[in-house]
Each structure stands twice: as structure tokens, then as C-alpha cells.
């Protein structure tokens, strides 16, 4: 599986999600963080309406997901923080 995350330095949700994205350590998973401003030339043919946006592609290239990633910071009531 390949994950491409389209974000921007100025995007608060992107900044909050970055540590979680960087922490993903799954065998067979390749991941790339693309800043939409730093890589604007690569992305000129891709319409990105909201940030962060994720593109997930299977190894065979046949299955994929492209869309906005809804992210909220975990809170103690979620049971995810100690």
C-alpha cells in the first residue's frame, strides 16, 4: 500500500496529524508527505479542495482512495491518551 498525504505548512489539521502519519510503521506501507505549496508543479493537474487529503493506492495499482482526511486531535475521553 502506498499513502500520499497532501498538506500545507499553514494547515493546522495537517500539522496536528503529521506526528501520527510519521509514526505509521506497517510492513509493506510506503508513505509520502507532500506539501502542496512546495510541490505545486507536481500537483497542478490534481484538484485538492480540502486539507489534509490522502491518496491510498494498493500495490497492484488497481484499488485506491482519494479524498479529504477528517482529523481531530485525540482527547482523554477517547481512551487514546494516557
N, C-alpha and C positions, 0 to 999 in steps of 0.2 A: 504494500500500500504506500502511496505517495501522498503527502499532505503539503499543500501550498497555502500559506496564510497571507492574505493581502491586508496590510495595515498601514498606519502612518504614525510618526513620532508624536504628532499633536493629538492623537486619538486616545482619550482616557481609558476606554474599554480595552483598546489594544495594549496599552501599557500594563494594565492590570492582568491581562491574560498572558502576557509574554512569559512570565515565570512558569506558568502551568504548561505552556506549549514547549518551552525549553526542557522541562522536566520529563516529558514523554520519552520513555525508553522502552520501546517494544521491538522485539526481534522482527526484522523484515520491514520496518517502517522507516521511510526516509521523509524528512520534513525540511521545508524551506520557509523562512520568514521573509516576505518581500514588502519593503516599504514602497507604497505606491508613488511617492514623490522621488525617491532615489532611483527607482526603476521605471519611470514613466514611459520611456521609449519602448520597453518590452511589453507594456500593458496598454498601449494605445488602441488596440483592437478589442480589448476586453472591457465590457461595461460593468463597473463596480459602483453600486448605488449606496451601499452601507458598509460600515467597518465595524468589527473585522469581518472579512469574507473568507470563506475556506473553499478550496478545491481539493477534493479527495478522489484519487484515481487508483483503481486496482492495478496489480502488477501486469495483468493482461491488457490493460488499457481500455477495456470494454465497459466497465462499470465506474460510474463517477457520481459525485455530488458537488454542486456549485451553488453556494448561497451564503446568506448572512449567518454569522455565528452569534447567537444570542448569549451574552455572557453577563453574569452578575457575580460580584465577589462573594465567596463563601462567608457565611456568618456562623457564630457558635450554635445557633439553633438548627443549622443544617446537619450538625453532628460531624462535620468535616474538619473542624478545628479543635485542637486540644486546649 
